[in-house]
Each structure stands twice: as structure tokens, then as C-alpha cells.
Amino acid sequence: MATHSRKSWRRAAACCILLTVGLAASALRSAPAARQIGPDGRPVLVIDGKPFPGLIMQHVQATPDGARAFGKVGMRVWEIDVWEPNNWREVDGKVAAMLRGAPNTRLLLRVALPKYLDGEENAADIATAENGKRWTHMLGRARWFTVGEITERDAPPRKWTQLTFDISRADRNGIVRFVDLVIWRRDTHIPKEAKLRFYIDDVEYFSSADPTKRTVVADMETPQGLHDQRRDPKPPLIVHDVVKAGKGALLWEHVQDRKHDALVCKGVEAVTARDMSQYDRMSLWIRPDTDAPFRIVARICGGLRRMGYPSFASERWAQDGVKMLQRLIAHIDAAPYRSHVIGLTLAAGMSAEWAWAGQSADCGLDFCESAKRAWQRFARERYRTIEALQRAWRDDAKGIDSFDQILVPGRSVRLAKPELGDFFDPRRHRMFTDYNEFIGLTTARRIVEFGEAIKKAGRGRLLVGALFSYLGGYGDFLGKKMQQTGHSMPEPVILSPAVDYLASPVVYWDRNIGCPSMWHLPVDTLQLHGKLVVNEADTPTYIHKGFGWLRPTTLEESTEVMKRDVAAVLAKGMFQWWFFDRLGGPRMLDRAPEIVAVAGRLNDLMARSLKTDRGTASEVAFVVDHHSMLCIHPHSYLPGFVYYQLPELARMGAPFDTYFLSDIDAVARRPYKLVILFNAYWLNDAQRQAIAALKHEGRTVVFVYATGIAGENGVSAENVSSVTGIRIRSLGRRMPVEVRVAAASHPITRGLAKGLAFGCRFRPLKTPKWYPERPACAPVLFAADDQAQILGLVVGLDRPGLAVRDFGTWRSVWSAALVLPAPLLRNLCRYAGVHVYDDADDIVYANRSWLALHFSSGGPRTIRLPHPSDVTDAFTGARIGAGTTRFQVHARRGDTRIFRLTRRGKPAGSP
């Protein structure tokens, strides 16, 4: 009896502790969120029995003031990051903070899967297979400890002071291995005297006049937060003199610590303490005005190889992840705030976006034991017998007499010479393409596995999502080595009922004021399969200090960008979360409360849109193929061209839908007038037949570059001819492929600038500096068809590079150039009978009931509608027109205008 009373008292005490910090959840009934298919065919989210407007706030921390402010304007769903889900105090603390601000808040938790594991076999290892080189690792779990601490009493005097801390106690056995010192996050924060070079996912050694010393900037934690290096860049707040010891070397890497993205400084090789006479101490120079207490924190990372991430192929990692999720859900279910948590966003890999560690490595991806065993299992399941594998892999199977002898392909396989330009013959390089499929399917299946575990542990009441299925792969935002990112085979996730939503950030390259808000996801493929699609709008406002190359400069520009991003998701029936800190964070609440007010008005607009028909009004389908990327050379730039094409599509004056090639049958069944097959390079016979189904009802099909060049009969230009209906030939040259308009009288080229050339980057974009403006590719293709009309010539070769052929029941357009500019796309729309709303290069978002425009330049516009409609300004309520098919707008560059369309005589969704 006494034992029972003690247990009851403990349970009651635990509840009281949570309730005292502001949790009012026990008064709320359990109301699971669910995704459903709406009347317009697009998936909707229902929370508390009501359709959800779609706008979410996101923050890595949890601020009651933010929840309170946005709760007042109707935004009551937040996503918060939980990077250590086994730390129940972190989970409870963040939830408590949100509910203190707004007791009716609903929460999505972004949950980081385990990162550091015991044993080398579970850590991603990207060393080369040929030389067997391995990055030194340390056994034992990661742990944090305080290297040195300054208290109020010990605060340094107001002059430059050098403090020295002993770090040899990092290992009580007398060995100093991986000691990570958290330093400033971005290379712009590192003083010039460091003389380092930093590339994403590349490792560069320091260069210095003194090869034994390196100067790095360390992170300082104070009660006031992190020091703002931008305001006071010189001298650095803390300078750390690191001395090279023995054979060890110091590297810069991009590693996620438990608070934020950070660069870390680490010794590569373990050396004994007696060899560390200088290395086992660190010196910090403290600024004169540093009088607040702080501490220097280091960590020892176990199972850490070069990138510090586990292998997605590790069964141990997957099992640990499932157990962690089960414990987390059990904790949530026992907490008073149970009904507030409606879902989990799964986070793993590079930047929590499910990119495999080492995805930019030349030698291959992951050579750890777990990855090797998983690869062997994959080959066994695919081929059943070693004889079947030997027939498929041909020369690559030499010396392989059993599945246990299979190794992860290294340089000799991955960087072999392709048969035709950038393209491998899939028949001759089946080991290469099989391994690429293995990487993509392993990643996708892990997401599904974790999703199924959440559904089971939560008894189906929790939503599951991930940042995954990017159009160009995660890569280095350039598309190179896309095969290794893990995003190349997303179909298992798309088809799984265990995953409810997929998210991605807005494409970074072209999102400034006057530019589009474009997403990384195949939105219409995802919605076709019932997935909720989330746009991560992380563009900052003028208050935010970072991302100067993206940041609007005024409040007015900031609000127009916010309206633009919401207009995009409204038109596509998507969802969106804003980053609280990018909008301005707590400073926004005092300095620019107008931002909160604008968010509230946009939330109201989204709520009103739920009562209208938001079905697609697009007559253009843009089709992308991930699988085709698996047969191209890892150094090819071809996958990245999709990010050059998206800004042009956004400016062509008509809305468009985006699909994966795996849904080409659905595209053929829908009444699209213009279909653009962008990168469908590798087609099997069934896919060729599905594409043939497009060729009817007067449809115009645009084939970009090398459609169908690879197939079951090898790789050749003749394969392109059979798909396009236009005879195509190839030249074995590598060059930037551009086409110059040669026939200005044809409807496709009419009105284009004389001598207009296109094919690479058509307009200035905020691309990384190391990415070439005019990427080269091979082979160069050209048309050689007497029955086709030639509209453009390949620059430098004067061979036909833009051709059209009318087959009566359909029309074929083929381009040797990989990027079609907006003016040409607009003409293609008119040629195909697609309705064009706007003749300028403005960004157009539209569905059956809504039309939005973000203006790329100022001045008057004439907007044309496909049907007579009543037009109302969505913000002012002003009547623009009644039963009209056109209306006038005058705007400045960067303005966003959203209009409600009510079709006269028929419901807005009527055909």
C-alpha cells in the first residue's frame, strides 16, 4: 500500500511540475491531426476536426512570446527542433515554453535521429576502396565536457588577457583523440589571418606562414548568447592557437553540433599525451570588454569519421533510431501535453535533409562494414544467384565468386569513362547503376521504416514527415554526384502511407525581391499520391542579420516577399512554415510587429481559400526523372540544370505542374496541352510506351537535350530519335551547349530578340561562386531531319539545335540546349494553346479560384484570364472587374498582388 502511494505521489508530482510551467494541455481533449483528400483532389490537413489553413511557424528553440504573438493572429501550429530526443528535459522544456505563450498551440517536433554510434562499422566511411585508407576514429559515445570556465569572480581584467586551459584530461587513459572545439559557423566569421579555404563537403588543410600553428576562432557562450562577430569582426573574440603534433593534422569540417551548424577543429590522428606537449593545451585571448562569465566546451565524438554521420545502411543505427522514437512517443503519450503534439519531422544526414554523409566524395560514398554488408544483401536480393550477377555486371564481376566477396564500388567503377559523353551504357555499367539505386532505395526505406515505427508506436495519431525527394538531389546544390545524395530513388517514400508530408526549402538561387518562390519538390506527383507538401520559407526579413545576399532591405520588401511565398503555396494547395528567427526572432516582436500582422492576414487568406476550389489550372506539365541521373558520370553537371530551368518556368506567364517521370501515365491522362520532358535520359521500354501515350489530341511535347539516350539497347543518339520523332545525331565534343535563334518568323521564335542565345544560365542568379556560369556537357546533339523545321543553331557549330515537327495528332519540339528561357517558353505555351496570363517576365501563380503575381519589374500590366470572371483584390477587397477576361494592374518591382477569381456562369472548378 505504501509502495503504491509513493508511486502515485511521484506521478502526481511529475504532472504538477509540468503544469506549473504553464501546461494547460490536460484540459484539452485528444484531437489527432489527419490528412485527407479535399474536394478539389488535393490533400488537406484536418486538425481538431477543421481544415488547417496551412501556415506554420518554425523555430529551433521555443519562445513563449513568439507563440503568444502569432497565436493572436491565428497561427497556432509550430514546428520546433528536438535535436536530443532522449533528453526529456529538452522536449518538455520546449513544449512548455510554447504552451506558456499559447495554450492551444499544436506542435510538430523535428526529431534528429541518432548520430554517433559505438564501433566503426556503423559510421559512414568515405575512404577509397583502392588504397584501404581510413580516417582514424574513436570508440565510445560522444560526450561533452567543460575545458575551462570563467566565473564572475574570475572574470579577466579589462585588457587583453591570455588564458590557457589543459585539455589532456579529455581521455583518462592518457590518450587525446578527437577533441572538437566548436567555432564560428560560417567562413565569413573566420579572420583573414587564418588563411583557410572552405568548400562545402570538402576538406582543406590550413595554410599559414608557420606550418605548426593555426589560428581559429572559437565559440563563446555567455548568458547573453553568442558573440556577434559581424558587429565587431576584428580582433576576434576568442583566438585559439593550435599546434600540430606528430603526424596529426588539423582539418576544417562541417559538422552538426547539438545546438547549431558549426565548423569544428579536430586532430585527425590519435596521439599519446606524452606526444602532446603543446597540443594538449589551448590558449584563448580574451577581449578587454569580456567581463561576463562563460565556459569553453569541448566534446569527444565516438564513431566519428570524416563527416561525423552514421551510415544509413547500418542496421544498428536504424534499430537505435526506432527505439529512440518509441521512447520519445511513450514519453509524449504519458505527458499532459500529449494532444498538442500532432506529428514528427524526421531529420537525419547532412543538414537534416537526408543526404548521405560523403555524398560529394569522388571515390564513392560509404565503405564502412555496415554499408558493405547491406550492399551485398541488395545484390543477393536482386540477382538471387551469383551467375546472374556475373552476367549482369560483366567485367566488374571479375574475381567475384560469391556475394560475400562483393565490395563497395570505388574509383575504378564510379569514375570510369562513359561510352558517350556523360552517359554510361547501363548494360555495361550495371554494377554502377545498381549501387546508385542501392543508395537511393536504402535512404528511402529508412524513412519509411522510421515512419512505420512512429505510426505503430503512436497508434496512427501522429503525422510523419521529412525533408526529402528534391528535384535535383541534395548534392552541393549543383547536382553533381546526385547519385550519391540519397534522394535519387524517392518512390518508396512517396508511395508509403507511413509518410504524410514532405518538405523542402525555397530554391536559394533566385528568391530575391522580384524573383520567384520555387520549391525543390515534385509537388504534383506528391499530391497525386496524397502527400502534404510543405514549403520551407526561410528567406529572412530586413531585421535578420544573416543571409545578406537573400535579405530584403526594408519592411515593405519583406512583407512583399512573405506575400509572394504564401501566394505560391496557395496556388499549389501546399503548406508552409516560416522560420521564426529568419522573420526577425524576438527582435521582430518589438521592432516590426507589422510582420506578425502580415502573417496573420495571410493566414486568414489561406483559411478563406479552403472554401474555394483550389484545383489545378495548369495546362503545362514539367516532368523530371531522378532515375535517369543514375547512369551519368558523377562529375556531370546535368542534374543541376533543373535549378537553372525553374526560374525560367516561373516567369513564362502561365502556371505549371511538376511530376516525376514515374507518373507519366497520369500526365498522359490529364488535359495538359504542353508537356516538357526535361531530363528523361534513361528509359526502359515501358517508359517509352508511356511517353508515346502523350502523342495525341494535338498535344505539344518538348524534349530537352538527350531524352531517351540510354536504354536497354545501349546509349546512342538513335535512341533520342526514336522518342522525339526527329532524327538526332551526336558529336563527341564537350562544351557549353547554347542555341541561337535562326528563324524569327515561326510562332515559337516570333518576337524573340534577334540573335538570342540560350542554353545555360539565362539571367543572373545567386549561385555559388565555384559553379560555372556555362557548364559544359557531352555529347553535343544536333538535328538532322529534313522533315523538321529548324528554328535555331548550336552556337559555335552552326548545326541545328532547335527543331519542331508537326505529326498532325501531336507536335514534337526538340532542343539541344538544356535551359529554355522564359520568352521562348511563353511562345511555346501560345503555340500549344496554353493560356498566358502575363506577357512580361513576372512570376505567375494560379489555380481555378486564385491568381497571384509577383512583379519582376515596375510598370503597367494587362492581365488576361482564361474565362470571364469576377476579380477581387484579396487584401483590399476592391472589385477589379466583373465578368471580365482582362484587367489592368500597375505595380512596382517586387510587389505581390493576389486576386480572387469567381468564374461567371459556372463554378470556378468547372471545365
C-alpha positions, -999 to 999 in steps of 0.1 A, spaced: 0 0 0 28 23 9 46 15 -23 15 22 -43 11 56 -26 47 65 -33 43 57 -70 10 77 -71 27 106 -54 56 106 -79 32 106 -108 12 134 -93 44 154 -86 56 150 -122 23 163 -135 24 192 -112 59 201 -123 48 203 -159 16 222 -151 34 248 -131 54 259 -161 23 267 -180 9 235 -195 -28 236 -198 -30 205 -220 -49 183 -196 -79 205 -203 -78 198 -240 -93 167 -255 -71 145 -276 -76 156 -312 -53 138 -337 -44 155 -369 -51 137 -402 -45 142 -439 -74 137 -462 -82 143 -499 -101 175 -504 -130 181 -528 -106 196 -553 -84 165 -553 -56 180 -533 -47 166 -499 -57 187 -469 -48 186 -432 -75 184 -406 -68 195 -371 -94 194 -343 -119 184 -369 -113 215 -391 -93 220 -423 -60 236 -414 -51 269 -433 -16 257 -440 7 282 -424 31 271 -397 59 287 -377 92 270 -371 120 276 -346 150 257 -334 143 269 -299 109 277 -283 98 312 -274 65 318 -255 65 354 -267 66 342 -303 38 317 -297 17 343 -280 22 369 -307 14 346 -337 -13 328 -317 -32 361 -315 -33 363 -353 -45 327 -357 -12 309 -363 -12 281 -338 9 253 -353 46 254 -347 74 231 -357 103 231 -331 136 212 -333 144 185 -308 180 176 -315 184 153 -285 151 135 -282 164 112 -255 168 143 -233 133 146 -219 140 179 -202 147 194 -236 114 181 -250 94 191 -220 111 225 -218 105 235 -254 69 223 -253 63 241 -220 77 273 -235 54 272 -265 23 264 -244 31 292 -219 27 316 -248 -3 300 -264 -21 271 -246 -39 259 -277 -7 255 -298 -2 224 -318 33 211 -324 53 193 -349 86 181 -335 116 179 -358 135 150 -344 171 142 -351 179 106 -354 210 92 -335 242 104 -350 272 90 -330 274 52 -325 298 28 -309 320 9 -333 335 17 -367 311 -4 -387 282 20 -382 299 53 -391 299 65 -426 334 59 -441 342 76 -474 378 65 -478 388 50 -511 384 13 -516 416 10 -537 441 20 -510 422 10 -479 429 44 -463 407 50 -433 401 81 -412 410 74 -376 381 71 -353 375 67 -316 354 41 -298 329 53 -272 299 75 -273 302 112 -278 303 132 -246 307 169 -237 328 183 -210 340 218 -199 376 225 -208 377 258 -188 353 282 -171 354 318 -162 331 329 -134 321 364 -122 348 363 -96 375 351 -121 364 374 -149 395 388 -167 405 424 -163 396 449 -189 426 444 -210 438 417 -234 443 385 -214 456 351 -224 440 321 -207 454 286 -210 433 255 -205 446 220 -200 427 196 -224 449 165 -219 422 152 -195 400 146 -224 408 109 -221 415 95 -187 435 67 -202 461 93 -213 451 94 -249 438 125 -266 418 116 -297 390 136 -313 386 168 -293 362 190 -311 362 227 -304 331 245 -316 340 276 -337 322 301 -358 296 288 -381 304 305 -414 337 312 -432 328 349 -432 333 349 -395 368 335 -396 396 361 -396 416 365 -427 448 356 -409 436 320 -407 443 317 -444 420 288 -449 398 277 -478 365 261 -471 343 244 -496 310 226 -488 317 190 -481 354 193 -490 382 192 -465 411 217 -469 442 219 -449 452 252 -434 479 273 -450 500 296 -428 534 311 -427 541 289 -397 531 254 -406 529 243 -370 504 269 -358 469 276 -369 447 304 -357 410 297 -354 380 315 -339 363 297 -311 327 300 -300 319 316 -267 288 310 -247 275 338 -224 242 345 -207 236 370 -235 241 344 -262 268 340 -289 291 369 -296 281 388 -328 312 386 -349 297 408 -376 294 438 -354 329 435 -341 348 414 -365 384 424 -355 400 414 -334 382 381 -329 366 375 -296 385 343 -289 416 331 -307 428 296 -303 465 287 -311 465 251 -322 498 233 -326 504 204 -350 517 173 -332 535 143 -348 518 130 -379 485 147 -369 469 174 -390 441 199 -384 411 200 -407 380 221 -411 348 202 -415 311 210 -415 296 191 -386 263 195 -368 267 200 -331 237 198 -308 229 235 -309 235 247 -344 255 241 -375 291 247 -366 326 242 -381 348 222 -358 386 219 -354 399 184 -347 431 163 -347 430 136 -373 451 111 -356 451 99 -320 484 106 -303 495 98 -267 496 125 -241 534 124 -240 535 135 -276 512 164 -269 535 187 -250 520 217 -268 489 202 -283 472 194 -250 468 230 -241 448 257 -257 453 294 -254 425 319 -256 429 356 -259 400 374 -242 388 408 -253 391 438 -229 353 441 -226 347 405 -219 335 406 -183 306 382 -184 310 346 -172 314 320 -199 327 285 -204 347 267 -232 331 234 -241 347 205 -259 334 171 -269 348 137 -277 330 121 -306 328 84 -308 322 65 -341 330 97 -359 346 96 -393 353 124 -417 318 138 -419 306 127 -385 275 110 -396 262 74 -393 257 51 -423 221 50 -435 229 13 -443 236 5 -407 210 -19 -392 223 -9 -357 217 27 -364 182 20 -377 174 -1 -346 187 26 -323 166 52 -342 134 31 -339 140 25 -301 146 62 -296 114 71 -314 94 46 -294 108 61 -262 100 96 -273 64 87 -282 60 69 -250 72 99 -231 49 122 -251 19 99 -245 25 100 -208 28 138 -207 -1 162 -201 8 179 -235 1 147 -255 -28 162 -275 -6 192 -285 20 171 -304 5 162 -338 35 149 -357 72 143 -360 95 155 -388 124 130 -393 158 146 -395 190 128 -405 220 132 -427 236 164 -440 218 195 -427 189 171 -415 178 167 -452 185 130 -456 217 135 -477 242 107 -471 274 117 -455 302 120 -480 278 125 -509 304 147 -526 333 123 -524 349 113 -557 359 79 -546 325 67 -536 301 71 -508 304 47 -478 328 19 -473 320 10 -437 312 -26 -428 275 -19 -424 273 -4 -459 292 -32 -474 270 -59 -459 239 -40 -469 252 -37 -504 258 -74 -505 223 -81 -493 209 -58 -520 228 -76 -547 217 -110 -534 180 -100 -534 183 -85 -569 201 -114 -586 194 -145 -565 224 -164 -579 260 -153 -584 258 -165 -620 230 -140 -627 251 -112 -611 281 -121 -631 261 -119 -664 247 -85 -654 279 -70 -641 302 -83 -668 338 -72 -664 330 -56 -630 322 -90 -616 357 -104 -623 370 -121 -592 336 -123 -575 326 -159 -569 302 -153 -540 280 -125 -527 303 -122 -497 331 -110 -520 313 -80 -533 329 -47 -523 315 -12 -525 325 2 -559 354 26 -558 371 49 -583 376 24 -610 339 18 -612 324 51 -603 348 73 -624 351 50 -654 350 65 -688 314 67 -702 306 53 -736 290 85 -749 299 118 -733 285 120 -698 264 88 -703 272 53 -693 258 24 -712 235 8 -685 242 -27 -699 280 -23 -694 279 -5 -661 252 -24 -642 273 -25 -610 275 13 -611 238 18 -617 228 -9 -592 249 7 -565 233 41 -572 199 25 -568 210 9 -536 220 43 -521 186 59 -530 165 29 -520 183 25 -487 177 61 -478 141 60 -488 134 27 -470 149 41 -438 125 70 -438 96 46 -444 109 23 -416 110 51 -391 76 64 -403 61 30 -398 76 28 -363 60 62 -354 27 51 -368 27 19 -348 40 34 -315 16 64 -318 -13 42 -328 -17 62 -360 -24 95 -344 9 112 -353 18 127 -387 52 118 -401 73 140 -425 108 146 -438 128 170 -459 133 147 -489 128 140 -526 145 171 -540 142 176 -578 180 179 -583 190 158 -553 206 173 -523 241 173 -537 260 205 -534 231 225 -548 247 219 -582 235 185 -590 270 169 -593 273 135 -577 235 135 -574 236 96 -575 252 97 -540 229 121 -522 203 96 -512 174 115 -529 177 95 -562 150 68 -555 122 85 -536 93 63 -548 91 41 -517 86 73 -496 61 88 -520 40 56 -521 42 48 -483 11 55 -462 35 59 -432 48 93 -445 23 121 -445 42 152 -457 75 161 -474 92 195 -471 119 215 -488 133 250 -487 127 275 -514 154 272 -541 182 295 -530 195 307 -563 167 330 -574 145 341 -545 153 378 -540 128 406 -543 113 404 -578 122 367 -582 101 336 -578 95 313 -548 102 279 -563 104 246 -544 127 216 -546 98 191 -547 77 174 -574 46 190 -559 20 174 -582 35 140 -580 34 142 -542 -2 154 -542 -12 128 -567 -2 102 -541 -19 121 -512 11 137 -497 10 170 -479 37 193 -494 54 218 -472 73 249 -485 101 259 -461 102 297 -465 135 306 -448 140 338 -466 149 364 -440 133 398 -434 153 430 -432 156 426 -394 176 393 -397 214 398 -397 224 369 -418 219 359 -455 226 394 -468 226 381 -504 189 370 -498 177 395 -473 152 423 -483 163 457 -473 131 472 -460 99 463 -441 79 468 -473 101 445 -493 100 419 -465 62 418 -465 60 415 -503 83 385 -501 62 370 -474 31 375 -496 49 360 -526 58 328 -507 23 324 -494 8 331 -529 29 302 -543 16 277 -517 -20 290 -520 -19 284 -558 -5 249 -554 -25 238 -524 6 234 -503 16 242 -467 44 264 -455 64 270 -424 83 302 -417 114 303 -397 107 325 -366 143 336 -364 146 345 -401 115 367 -398 134 385 -371 130 364 -340 122 381 -307 135 414 -320 108 413 -346 81 415 -319 93 449 -308 109 464 -339 85 452 -366 51 440 -352 38 446 -387 54 413 -397 32 394 -373 2 413 -386 10 405 -422 14 368 -413 -20 369 -396 -36 384 -427 -20 358 -449 -32 331 -425 -68 345 -429 -64 344 -466 -53 308 -466 -83 300 -443 -106 317 -468 -91 297 -497 -101 264 -481 -137 272 -490 -128 276 -527 -118 252 -555 -80 252 -554 -77 225 -582 -50 230 -608 -55 254 -636 -22 244 -652 -20 234 -688 17 227 -687 34 197 -672 71 197 -663 85 162 -660 117 154 -642 134 120 -639 156 110 -609 163 75 -622 180 89 -653 206 105 -632 219 71 -622 236 64 -655 255 96 -659 291 103 -647 293 117 -611 312 147 -624 285 157 -649 267 190 -644 235 177 -660 214 172 -628 220 208 -617 204 223 -648 170 218 -633 178 247 -609 185 269 -639 152 259 -656 129 265 -627 134 303 -626 125 305 -663 94 284 -659 82 306 -631 85 336 -654 68 322 -685 34 338 -676 15 306 -671 13 281 -641 28 247 -645 26 213 -627 57 193 -617 59 155 -619 84 127 -617 86 105 -648 73 76 -627 39 93 -630 40 99 -668 8 78 -671 -11 103 -650 3 131 -671 -9 115 -703 -44 111 -688 -47 147 -678 -56 175 -703 -21 191 -705 -15 209 -737 23 213 -733 45 186 -717 82 193 -711 103 162 -707 133 178 -690 159 151 -682 144 117 -690 177 103 -703 174 66 -693 142 50 -704 131 14 -704 106 0 -730 76 6 -707 85 42 -702 90 47 -739 55 33 -745 41 56 -717 57 86 -735 41 75 -767 7 79 -750 14 116 -748 14 119 -785 -22 126 -793 -50 151 -790 -29 179 -806 -5 180 -776 29 196 -779 57 177 -763 91 194 -757 121 171 -755 151 187 -738 186 176 -749 191 138 -747 156 124 -739 159 86 -740 196 85 -750 202 54 -728 181 23 -729 180 -14 -729 198 -14 -763 227 8 -751 234 45 -754 231 64 -787 217 94 -805 194 70 -824 176 63 -791 168 101 -789 154 100 -824 130 72 -816 115 91 -788 113 126 -802 103 116 -838 131 139 -850 163 125 -864 191 133 -840 229 129 -844 258 134 -819 293 149 -818 317 137 -792 326 172 -780 324 186 -745 313 222 -745 286 246 -731 257 239 -754 238 271 -764 214 276 -793 210 308 -812 176 317 -827 177 314 -865 141 316 -877 122 345 -863 90 340 -882 78 308 -866 53 311 -837 78 295 -813 105 321 -820 84 351 -831 92 383 -812 124 370 -796 154 392 -796 174 390 -828 203 366 -823 190 355 -789 212 327 -775 201 304 -747 210 271 -731 229 278 -698 222 304 -672 198 329 -689 198 355 -661 220 365 -631 214 340 -603 229 339 -568 247 306 -575 279 295 -556 310 312 -570 327 279 -579 298 268 -601 305 277 -638 281 301 -655 282 280 -686 287 243 -676 299 220 -703 284 187 -712 288 159 -737 279 148 -762 267 177 -783 235 167 -801 220 182 -833 190 176 -855 195 160 -890 159 157 -902 148 171 -935 111 170 -924 117 191 -893 116 228 -893 149 243 -879 144 273 -856 179 276 -840 216 266 -845 241 254 -819 264 283 -811 299 276 -825 289 246 -846 260 260 -868 243 227 -865 205 226 -860 199 229 -823 162 238 -821 137 219 -842 99 213 -845 80 187 -864 42 185 -867 28 150 -869 -8 161 -872 -21 145 -840 8 159 -819 38 182 -823 74 175 -813 98 202 -802 134 193 -796 162 215 -781 199 207 -779 202 234 -752 194 224 -716 177 255 -704 148 271 -722 144 309 -714 111 324 -703 104 343 -736 108 311 -755 86 291 -731 59 318 -734 59 313 -771 58 275 -767 27 280 -745 10 300 -771 20 275 -798 5 247 -778 -27 267 -770 -18 273 -733 -34 303 -718 -8 330 -709 -18 354 -682 10 379 -684 34 388 -712 62 402 -690 87 381 -671 66 384 -639 60 354 -616 25 339 -620 8 316 -596 -27 305 -604 -54 278 -598 -91 277 -605 -100 303 -579 -69 324 -573 -43 343 -593 -12 359 -579 16 379 -595 50 389 -581 63 417 -604 99 414 -617 98 450 -629 76 480 -624 50 495 -647 15 488 -661 4 453 -670 -25 438 -688 -36 405 -672 -57 381 -693 -80 354 -678 -89 321 -694 -126 326 -686 -149 356 -678 -146 361 -641 -153 384 -612 -119 397 -600 -114 409 -564 -82 421 -547 -77 395 -519 -62 421 -495 -82 452 -501 -115 436 -511 -117 461 -540 -136 449 -571 -112 448 -600 -136 436 -627 -169 419 -632 -173 391 -658 -140 402 -674 -114 384 -693 -87 410 -688 -78 438 -664 -51 463 -658 -25 464 -630 1 490 -622 28 478 -598 64 484 -587 92 458 -589 88 433 -561 51 440 -555 29 409 -549 -8 411 -559 -33 383 -551 -67 381 -567 -98 361 -561 -114 348 -593 -151 338 -594 -159 323 -628 -192 337 -643 -219 313 -650 -202 282 -637 -184 271 -605 -148 281 -606 -137 245 -610 -159 237 -640 -141 227 -671 
